[in-house]
Amino acid sequence: MVECQTAFRHLPASQDDLRDAFKSGDRDGDNTLSVREAVSAVQALGGQTLGAEQLERACNDCGVDTGREMDFDEFVRVVRKLEGEGAL
């Protein structure tokens, strides 16, 4: 008998999941995320614990200024980058 092994492949987050995660991370309700809030949002999205440094690196790679808060579109770019790297 031959065993068939399949690798688990994580599917990209849906727009609804991204929106829900963004809202859960937006603790002050200003429709933007600080790096700290974005770390929480990413954890809510996939249950992955991600350090602020790793998130900042992804932000920098995506051209997102970590000196200010990110909007939803920037958050999506960063999440897609992290998904592409296999970090999520």
All heavy atoms as an XYZ file, in Angstrom:
667
protein
N       0.837     -1.179      0.000
C       0.000      0.000      0.000
C       0.885      1.247      0.000
O       1.805      1.379      0.786
C      -0.891     -0.035      1.243
C      -1.776      1.160      1.376
S      -2.928      0.859      2.728
C      -3.201      2.497      3.227
N       0.606      2.159     -0.899
C       1.372      3.391     -1.007
C       0.630      4.501     -0.278
O      -0.554      4.710     -0.479
C       1.563      3.784     -2.494
C       2.274      5.102     -2.600
C       2.294      2.695     -3.227
N       1.353      5.172      0.595
C       0.730      6.279      1.317
C       0.837      7.548      0.488
O       1.865      7.826     -0.110
C       1.428      6.511      2.662
C       1.131      5.430      3.655
C       1.699      5.753      5.017
O       1.694      6.926      5.396
O       2.150      4.823      5.673
N      -0.220      8.259      0.470
C      -0.244      9.520     -0.253
C      -0.144     10.646      0.763
O      -0.979     10.749      1.654
C      -1.546      9.640     -1.055
S      -1.671     11.173     -1.958
N       0.857     11.453      0.651
C       1.029     12.576      1.562
C       0.774     13.859      0.803
O       1.291     14.048     -0.293
C       2.442     12.602      2.132
C       2.753     11.409      2.991
C       4.149     11.503      3.566
O       4.862     12.476      3.331
N       4.539     10.501      4.305
N      -0.018     14.694      1.411
C      -0.264     16.000      0.806
C       0.184     17.066      1.787
O      -0.018     16.952      2.992
C      -1.754     16.210      0.488
O      -2.516     16.045      1.679
C      -2.218     15.214     -0.561
N       0.817     18.049      1.274
C       1.269     19.156      2.114
C       0.110     20.109      2.343
O      -0.650     20.418      1.430
C       2.426     19.882      1.439
N      -0.024     20.546      3.571
C      -1.043     21.537      3.892
C      -0.623     22.866      3.292
O       0.481     23.324      3.481
C      -1.189     21.673      5.406
C      -2.136     22.761      5.805
C      -3.500     22.591      5.674
C      -1.660     23.963      6.287
C      -4.378     23.592      6.031
C      -2.534     24.978      6.647
C      -3.889     24.779      6.524
N      -1.515     23.455      2.573
C      -1.233     24.757      1.977
C      -2.262     25.732      2.505
O      -3.454     25.559      2.333
C      -1.311     24.673      0.460
C      -1.024     25.992     -0.190
C      -1.064     25.847     -1.696
N      -1.325     27.126     -2.285
C      -0.401     27.903     -2.828
N       0.792     27.515     -2.850
N      -0.703     29.060     -3.352
N      -1.769     26.753      3.153
C      -2.647     27.766      3.722
C      -3.193     28.655      2.605
O      -2.444     29.163      1.791
C      -1.869     28.611      4.730
C      -2.709     29.617      5.411
N      -3.601     29.273      6.399
C      -2.811     30.952      5.256
C      -4.221     30.368      6.815
N      -3.752     31.393      6.145
N      -4.496     28.790      2.580
C      -5.125     29.639      1.564
C      -5.026     31.103      1.969
O      -5.078     31.423      3.160
C      -6.593     29.249      1.408
C      -6.848     27.830      0.920
C      -8.338     27.533      0.929
C      -6.269     27.629     -0.461
N      -4.917     32.000      1.015
C      -4.885     33.427      1.347
C      -6.170     33.847      2.058
O      -7.247     33.318      1.795
C      -4.774     34.115     -0.013
C      -4.268     33.075     -0.940
C      -4.781     31.767     -0.416
N      -6.036     34.805      2.952
C      -7.188     35.315      3.695
C      -8.160     36.014      2.748
O      -7.754     36.686      1.801
C      -6.713     36.297      4.759
N      -9.433     35.851      3.016
C     -10.458     36.519      2.213
C     -10.534     37.998      2.594
O     -10.061     38.406      3.662
C     -11.822     35.864      2.444
O     -12.284     36.166      3.752
N     -11.151     38.785      1.737
C     -11.340     40.213      2.042
C     -12.136     40.392      3.332
O     -11.837     41.276      4.129
C     -12.045     40.933      0.895
C     -11.149     41.340     -0.254
C     -10.076     42.335      0.126
O      -8.899     41.979      0.139
N     -10.421     43.553      0.429
N     -13.147     39.551      3.537
C     -13.944     39.636      4.764
C     -13.094     39.331      5.987
O     -13.205     40.020      7.013
C     -15.138     38.680      4.712
C     -16.218     39.139      3.750
O     -16.269     40.336      3.399
O     -17.033     38.285      3.334
N     -12.247     38.299      5.889
C     -11.364     37.965      7.005
C     -10.382     39.095      7.288
O     -10.105     39.416      8.442
C     -10.594     36.676      6.722
C     -11.466     35.439      6.754
O     -12.582     35.495      7.329
O     -11.045     34.411      6.192
N      -9.853     39.688      6.220
C      -8.927     40.808      6.383
C      -9.618     41.992      7.052
O      -9.065     42.619      7.959
C      -8.345     41.228      5.034
C      -7.371     40.234      4.413
C      -7.144     40.566      2.950
C      -6.065     40.220      5.176
N     -10.826     42.287      6.614
C     -11.590     43.407      7.194
C     -11.881     43.147      8.677
O     -11.701     44.019      9.518
C     -12.886     43.609      6.409
C     -13.775     44.707      6.906
C     -13.286     46.099      6.709
N     -13.105     46.436      5.318
C     -12.448     47.504      4.906
N     -11.930     48.351      5.758
N     -12.298     47.750      3.630
N     -12.299     41.918      9.002
C     -12.582     41.572     10.396
C     -11.332     41.672     11.263
O     -11.383     42.185     12.386
C     -13.166     40.156     10.500
C     -14.577     40.056      9.936
O     -15.238     41.101      9.733
O     -15.011     38.908      9.690
N     -10.208     41.185     10.746
C      -8.953     41.251     11.491
C      -8.531     42.705     11.700
O      -8.092     43.087     12.788
C      -7.857     40.474     10.760
N      -8.683     43.517     10.658
C      -8.326     44.934     10.752
C      -9.163     45.606     11.846
O      -8.624     46.317     12.699
C      -8.550     45.625      9.404
C      -8.104     47.053      9.362
C      -6.795     47.378      9.044
C      -8.988     48.085      9.637
C      -6.375     48.705      9.003
C      -8.584     49.408      9.599
C      -7.272     49.714      9.280
N     -10.459     45.352     11.835
C     -11.349     45.954     12.835
C     -11.011     45.485     14.245
O     -11.059     46.271     15.185
C     -12.808     45.629     12.518
C     -13.342     46.391     11.335
C     -14.788     46.010     11.044
C     -15.307     46.741      9.829
N     -16.686     46.343      9.499
N     -10.659     44.215     14.381
C     -10.322     43.706     15.714
C      -9.024     44.312     16.237
O      -8.864     44.491     17.438
C     -10.228     42.179     15.710
O      -9.027     41.732     15.118
N      -8.108     44.633     15.337
C      -6.848     45.242     15.755
C      -6.949     46.728     16.015
O      -6.150     47.294     16.756
N      -7.950     47.377     15.438
C      -8.120     48.832     15.549
C      -8.744     49.179     16.902
O      -9.905     49.524     17.002
C      -8.987     49.350     14.402
C      -9.109     50.859     14.391
O      -8.302     51.531     15.068
O     -10.022     51.360     13.709
N      -7.944     49.097     17.928
C      -8.441     49.264     19.298
C      -8.935     50.664     19.606
O      -9.824     50.845     20.430
C      -7.356     48.863     20.281
C      -7.061     47.383     20.191
C      -6.212     46.903     21.317
N      -6.026     45.471     21.181
C      -4.851     44.894     21.207
N      -3.757     45.586     21.392
N      -4.771     43.587     21.076
N      -8.373     51.667     18.955
C      -8.801     53.034     19.249
C      -9.880     53.535     18.284
O     -10.347     54.657     18.397
C      -7.621     53.997     19.293
C      -6.801     54.007     18.011
O      -7.222     53.392     17.010
O      -5.732     54.640     18.019
N     -10.271     52.695     17.319
C     -11.381     53.010     16.435
C     -11.141     54.128     15.446
O     -12.090     54.735     14.947
N      -9.870     54.376     15.090
C      -9.565     55.474     14.163
C      -9.399     55.018     12.710
O      -8.960     55.779     11.859
C      -8.329     56.242     14.627
C      -7.055     55.424     14.603
O      -7.118     54.203     14.319
O      -5.980     55.995     14.882
N      -9.743     53.762     12.426
C      -9.652     53.188     11.074
C      -8.236     53.122     10.533
O      -8.028     53.120      9.319
C     -10.573     53.906     10.093
C     -12.025     53.657     10.403
O     -12.415     52.533     10.723
N     -12.830     54.697     10.326
N      -7.269     53.077     11.426
C      -5.871     52.850     11.073
C      -5.270     51.927     12.131
O      -5.830     51.767     13.207
C      -5.053     54.162     11.022
O      -5.066     54.781     12.301
C      -5.584     55.116      9.959
N      -4.129     51.333     11.789
C      -3.443     50.443     12.721
C      -2.018     50.910     12.965
O      -1.281     51.179     12.017
C      -3.382     49.015     12.169
C      -4.683     48.275     11.894
C      -4.382     46.902     11.306
C      -5.517     48.157     13.146
N      -1.638     50.984     14.226
C      -0.231     51.150     14.579
C       0.435     49.792     14.364
O      -0.237     48.777     14.127
C      -0.108     51.568     16.043
O      -0.566     50.520     16.887
N       1.741     49.741     14.469
C       2.437     48.459     14.345
C       1.927     47.497     15.415
O       1.644     46.332     15.129
C       3.970     48.639     14.422
C       4.670     47.304     14.536
C       4.481     49.401     13.204
N       1.770     47.974     16.630
C       1.281     47.124     17.726
C      -0.119     46.586     17.416
O      -0.399     45.411     17.617
C       1.273     47.899     19.036
C       0.640     47.105     20.179
C       0.690     47.849     21.467
N       1.984     47.523     22.050
C       2.613     48.260     22.931
N       2.107     49.377     23.336
N       3.758     47.876     23.429
N      -0.993     47.456     16.927
C      -2.344     47.024     16.564
C      -2.310     46.040     15.398
O      -3.075     45.074     15.376
C      -3.217     48.224     16.201
C      -3.599     49.099     17.377
C      -4.342     50.350     16.953
O      -4.006     50.925     15.886
O      -5.247     50.763     17.695
N      -1.419     46.276     14.441
C      -1.313     45.381     13.284
C      -0.832     43.996     13.697
O      -1.296     42.992     13.152
C      -0.390     45.985     12.229
N       0.073     43.924     14.661
C       0.519     42.628     15.178
C      -0.672     41.870     15.748
O      -0.857     40.677     15.482
C       1.636     42.800     16.231
C       1.879     41.507     16.988
C       2.923     43.280     15.578
N      -1.520     42.552     16.506
C      -2.731     41.919     17.061
C      -3.694     41.498     15.957
O      -4.302     40.428     16.030
C      -3.446     42.880     18.010
O      -2.660     43.140     19.134
N      -3.833     42.342     14.937
C      -4.739     42.030     13.831
C      -4.264     40.794     13.071
O      -5.069     39.939     12.707
C      -4.850     43.223     12.883
N      -2.970     40.687     12.846
C      -2.419     39.523     12.151
C      -2.639     38.267     12.987
O      -2.999     37.209     12.456
C      -0.924     39.729     11.825
C      -0.269     38.431     11.390
C      -0.755     40.790     10.755
N      -2.489     38.387     14.285
C      -2.725     37.232     15.155
C      -4.192     36.818     15.096
O      -4.509     35.630     15.043
C      -2.316     37.530     16.584
C      -2.407     36.305     17.473
C      -1.757     36.496     18.816
O      -1.256     37.560     19.139
N      -1.760     35.458     19.613
N      -5.098     37.794     15.083
C      -6.528     37.489     14.974
C      -6.849     36.838     13.630
O      -7.732     35.994     13.535
C      -7.352     38.765     15.143
N      -6.105     37.205     12.609
C      -6.345     36.686     11.265
C      -6.001     35.212     11.141
O      -6.784     34.430     10.635
C      -5.532     37.501     10.252
C      -5.680     37.140      8.796
C      -7.100     37.377      8.335
C      -4.709     37.962      7.967
N      -4.831     34.845     11.619
C      -4.403     33.471     11.407
C      -3.935     32.745     12.633
O      -3.477     31.613     12.551
N      -4.019     33.386     13.776
C      -3.557     32.752     14.995
C      -2.048     32.706     15.121
O      -1.515     32.153     16.070
N      -1.351     33.296     14.149
C       0.107     33.307     14.169
C       0.620     34.435     15.067
O       0.125     35.550     15.001
C       0.666     33.517     12.762
C       0.300     32.454     11.783
C       1.085     31.180     12.001
O       1.931     31.076     12.868
N       0.789     30.184     11.206
N       1.603     34.117     15.874
C       2.263     35.158     16.651
C       3.387     35.715     15.798
O       4.238     34.983     15.315
C       2.825     34.587     17.966
O       1.747     34.023     18.701
C       3.489     35.669     18.778
N       3.331     37.007     15.596
C       4.287     37.685     14.729
C       4.911     38.807     15.526
O       4.207     39.555     16.197
C       3.522     38.242     13.525
C       4.301     38.763     12.349
C       4.966     37.601     11.622
C       3.371     39.486     11.402
N       6.205     38.926     15.481
C       6.880     39.993     16.199
C       6.780     41.319     15.466
O       6.592     41.367     14.250
N       6.897     42.395     16.237
C       6.829     43.729     15.657
C       7.936     43.935     14.623
O       7.709     44.571     13.593
C       6.919     44.789     16.755
N       9.115     43.370     14.869
C      10.222     43.534     13.919
C       9.908     42.881     12.579
O      10.194     43.451     11.528
C      11.511     42.953     14.496
C      12.094     43.775     15.621
C      13.363     43.161     16.180
O      13.907     42.213     15.577
O      13.806     43.645     17.233
N       9.319     41.682     12.617
C       8.965     40.996     11.369
C       7.894     41.777     10.619
O       7.948     41.915      9.401
C       8.484     39.573     11.664
C       8.288     38.743     10.416
C       7.895     37.305     10.722
O       7.652     36.944     11.875
N       7.823     36.488      9.701
N       6.932     42.314     11.353
C       5.886     43.102     10.716
C       6.462     44.391     10.132
O       6.124     44.773      9.011
C       4.773     43.431     11.710
C       3.595     44.102     11.030
C       2.623     43.059     10.535
C       2.920     45.056     11.941
N       7.344     45.045     10.858
C       7.972     46.268     10.351
C       8.777     45.993      9.095
O       8.766     46.783      8.155
C       8.846     46.897     11.425
C       8.051     47.576     12.519
C       8.917     48.188     13.604
O      10.161     48.150     13.497
O       8.333     48.702     14.567
N       9.461     44.856      9.061
C      10.243     44.491      7.876
C       9.315     44.313      6.674
O       9.601     44.795      5.576
C      11.020     43.197      8.161
C      12.327     43.099      7.479
C      13.206     41.923      7.898
N      12.614     40.863      8.685
C      12.810     40.693     10.008
N      13.572     41.519     10.687
N      12.253     39.677     10.645
N       8.180     43.638      6.880
C       7.212     43.452      5.793
C       6.650     44.799      5.351
O       6.464     45.041      4.157
C       6.093     42.516      6.230
N       6.387     45.690      6.313
C       5.906     47.039      5.981
C       6.917     47.759      5.103
O       6.558     48.345      4.075
C       5.642     47.848      7.250
S       4.189     47.368      8.184
N       8.161     47.723      5.513
C       9.212     48.393      4.742
C       9.322     47.818      3.339
O       9.482     48.569      2.369
C      10.551     48.290      5.469
C      10.589     49.126      6.732
O       9.886     50.123      6.862
N      11.401     48.704      7.688
N       9.221     46.502      3.212
C       9.281     45.856      1.899
C       8.120     46.279      1.007
O       8.240     46.276     -0.215
C       9.274     44.334      2.042
C      10.562     43.783      2.621
O      11.568     44.527      2.698
O      10.552     42.597      3.024
N       6.992     46.634      1.634
C       5.788     47.032      0.888
C       5.674     48.545      0.726
O       4.682     49.034      0.179
C       4.537     46.522      1.609
S       4.373     44.751      1.601
N       6.652     49.279      1.240
C       6.599     50.729      1.147
C       5.632     51.375      2.117
O       5.192     52.504      1.893
N       5.311     50.675      3.198
C       4.405     51.219      4.215
C       5.252     51.860      5.302
O       6.103     51.210      5.906
C       3.498     50.110      4.806
C       2.653     50.646      5.943
C       2.623     49.515      3.714
N       5.014     53.129      5.551
C       5.761     53.905      6.536
C       5.337     53.505      7.938
O       4.200     53.735      8.341
C       5.504     55.395      6.306
C       6.247     56.296      7.276
O       7.050     55.782      8.091
O       6.028     57.509      7.219
N       6.254     52.901      8.704
C       5.928     52.474     10.064
C       5.995     53.623     11.061
O       5.692     53.433     12.228
C       6.863     51.332     10.525
O       8.218     51.776     10.446
C       6.661     50.090      9.678
N       6.359     54.796     10.598
C       6.378     55.975     11.458
C       4.991     56.578     11.643
O       4.799     57.510     12.407
N       4.027     56.044     10.925
C       2.632     56.485     11.065
C       1.753     55.241     11.029
O       2.218     54.145     10.793
C       2.252     57.446      9.954
C       2.329     56.831      8.569
C       1.727     57.722      7.493
N       1.765     57.098      6.196
C       1.010     56.092      5.792
N       0.120     55.569      6.606
N       1.125     55.582      4.575
N       0.469     55.412     11.253
C      -0.435     54.266     11.253
C      -0.837     53.902      9.827
O      -0.874     54.754      8.948
C      -1.656     54.569     12.118
C      -1.251     54.769     13.572
C      -2.399     54.715     14.547
O      -3.567     54.814     14.134
O      -2.118     54.560     15.748
N      -1.097     52.610      9.613
C      -1.446     52.134      8.269
C      -2.955     52.038      8.108
O      -3.676     51.772      9.066
C      -0.789     50.790      7.987
C      -1.303     49.623      8.778
S      -0.425     48.076      8.418
C       1.049     48.307      9.398
N      -3.397     52.269      6.882
C      -4.819     52.127      6.587
C      -5.096     50.689      6.142
O      -4.195     49.846      6.099
C      -5.273     53.157      5.548
C      -4.591     53.009      4.189
O      -4.075     51.913      3.866
O      -4.592     53.997      3.430
N      -6.337     50.407      5.810
C      -6.728     49.043      5.460
C      -5.984     48.536      4.230
O      -5.499     47.396      4.225
C      -8.249     48.954      5.240
C      -8.699     47.588      4.812
C      -8.689     46.530      5.709
C      -9.123     47.361      3.516
C      -9.086     45.257      5.319
C      -9.530     46.092      3.118
C      -9.512     45.041      4.019
N      -5.887     49.344      3.187
C      -5.208     48.903      1.957
C      -3.743     48.561      2.225
O      -3.213     47.589      1.674
C      -5.316     49.955      0.864
C      -6.733     50.117      0.334
O      -7.524     49.152      0.432
O      -7.063     51.211     -0.167
N      -3.085     49.345      3.055
C      -1.693     49.050      3.409
C      -1.605     47.762      4.220
O      -0.697     46.947      4.007
C      -1.096     50.225      4.191
C      -0.917     51.462      3.342
C      -0.578     52.692      4.136
O      -1.097     52.859      5.266
O       0.222     53.512      3.627
N      -2.548     47.567      5.137
C      -2.595     46.335      5.924
C      -2.721     45.128      4.999
O      -2.021     44.125      5.182
C      -3.764     46.395      6.915
C      -3.988     45.126      7.687
C      -3.093     44.722      8.668
C      -5.103     44.339      7.444
C      -3.298     43.543      9.388
C      -5.320     43.171      8.165
C      -4.412     42.770      9.138
N      -3.586     45.224      4.010
C      -3.771     44.119      3.059
C      -2.464     43.828      2.322
O      -2.076     42.665      2.177
C      -4.916     44.422      2.064
C      -4.962     43.388      0.937
C      -6.250     44.488      2.792
N      -1.774     44.852      1.868
C      -0.489     44.654      1.175
C       0.508     43.925      2.066
O       1.222     43.016      1.615
C       0.102     45.991      0.711
C      -0.618     46.588     -0.454
C       0.128     47.699     -1.171
N       1.101     48.458     -0.431
C       0.989     49.757     -0.133
N      -0.091     50.433     -0.492
N       1.940     50.382      0.509
N       0.572     44.331      3.333
C       1.510     43.713      4.269
C       1.130     42.253      4.519
O       1.994     41.365      4.507
C       1.574     44.520      5.589
C       2.362     43.768      6.662
C       2.184     45.893      5.341
N      -0.156     41.985      4.728
C      -0.601     40.604      4.948
C      -0.286     39.749      3.729
O       0.209     38.620      3.858
C      -2.108     40.553      5.299
C      -2.644     39.123      5.223
C      -2.353     41.143      6.679
N      -0.552     40.250      2.536
C      -0.257     39.477      1.316
C       1.241     39.190      1.202
O       1.641     38.098      0.779
C      -0.767     40.203      0.073
C      -2.272     40.363      0.020
C      -3.006     39.038      0.005
N      -4.444     39.239     -0.162
C      -5.375     38.532      0.442
N      -5.035     37.557      1.254
N      -6.642     38.778      0.231
N       2.062     40.141      1.593
C       3.515     39.933      1.591
C       3.883     38.815      2.564
O       4.643     37.917      2.224
C       4.203     41.251      1.981
C       5.660     41.138      2.305
C       6.494     41.055      1.066
C       7.970     41.139      1.446
N       8.794     40.504      0.469
N       3.314     38.867      3.766
C       3.599     37.845      4.770
C       3.087     36.473      4.331
O       3.764     35.464      4.554
C       2.988     38.249      6.111
C       3.639     39.450      6.785
C       2.762     39.960      7.922
C       5.037     39.103      7.291
N       1.926     36.444      3.694
C       1.408     35.183      3.165
C       2.352     34.618      2.104
O       2.624     33.426      2.078
C       0.009     35.371      2.568
C      -1.079     35.568      3.588
C      -2.429     35.898      2.971
O      -2.489     36.438      1.837
O      -3.431     35.616      3.638
N       2.836     35.491      1.233
C       3.746     35.068      0.175
C       5.057     34.509      0.712
O       5.671     33.639      0.098
N       5.472     35.004      1.868
C       6.700     34.526      2.499
C       6.464     33.262      3.316
O       7.422     32.679      3.840
C       7.267     35.606      3.426
C       7.747     36.836      2.716
C       8.177     37.933      3.677
O       7.872     37.848      4.893
O       8.823     38.889      3.220
N       5.196     32.883      3.473
C       4.884     31.718      4.294
C       4.865     31.996      5.776
O       4.839     31.085      6.601
N       4.875     33.276      6.149
C       4.858     33.655      7.557
C       3.470     33.545      8.166
O       3.313     33.529      9.382
C       5.388     35.081      7.730
N       2.443     33.461      7.315
C       1.067     33.302      7.798
C       0.466     32.038      7.244
O       0.779     31.594      6.190
C       0.208     34.495      7.362
C       0.607     35.836      7.905
C      -0.372     36.899      7.414
C       0.635     35.841      9.414
